[in-house]
Amino acid sequence: MARDCAAGRDGLDIRSDDVLAVLRRRNPGAKPEALEHAAGLMAAVGRAVERGDAVRAMHAVLDHLRAEGPAPAKSGEGAAQTLILNPGGVVEVSHGAPAGETIDRRDGLKRLAAHALPVTLEEWAGPLAGAGELATRLGIARSTLQDWRRDGAVVGLLKGTRKHLFPLAQFVDGRPVEGLAPVLAIIGDPRTAWLWLIEPYARGGSPLDDLKRGRVAPVIDAARDDFA
């Protein structure tokens, strides 16, 4: 029997049995083994896509193929069998726009700089606070905060030449959110790490939101996929 796939990160239950039922209706003459294999593979891809990460979706496909082995491809007479998904509408073929004029890299950078707008640290990083404000608002001692920063346990963003500001969103109950330190160790640069942590998924939310929900291991795995 086809197996149920695990629920998606937002609670969406992607079941291979449901996919199998659709394939059986659309392909009444197909072999059961081929349908079950296709249903399991499609459900695995759907679960990974629901997470909003194309790289991990491809890994899910490869892992499923390795686990299941090749699908039966031939009938008793030796003829190849094809599953027909029968899409409901007409498929539109798009070739995209042709490539534009190629320009010199220096010219391209000059054009980009002419249109780029300056962005402040607060505009891209979110609400920030210095050591004094964190001591007042969250009760974090200055010495503790500096130890956290030196040990790579919190994100400290340099403003100017010496002053560090700390994104408030990384703290929960006066402490750095669990899982932040290993992510910083993988990525290295604090600015790059914070940009990655707050970058929204296609499905909504962000890696930082996942850390706050206790989903530490998937975020660490994703950081390794992107930076290791």
Secondary structure, DSSP 4 states (H G I P E B T S, - for coil): -PPBPPPPTTS---BHHHHHHHHHHH-TTS-HHHHHHHHHHHHHHHHHHHTT-HHHHHHHHHHHHHHH-PPP-B-TTS-B-------SSPPPP---PPP-----HHHHHHHHHHH-----HHHHH-SEE-HHHHHHHH---HHHHHHHHHTTSS--EEETTTEEEEEGGGEETTEEPTTHHHHHHHH--HHHHHHHHHPPPTTS--HHHHHHTT-HHHHHHHHHHHH-
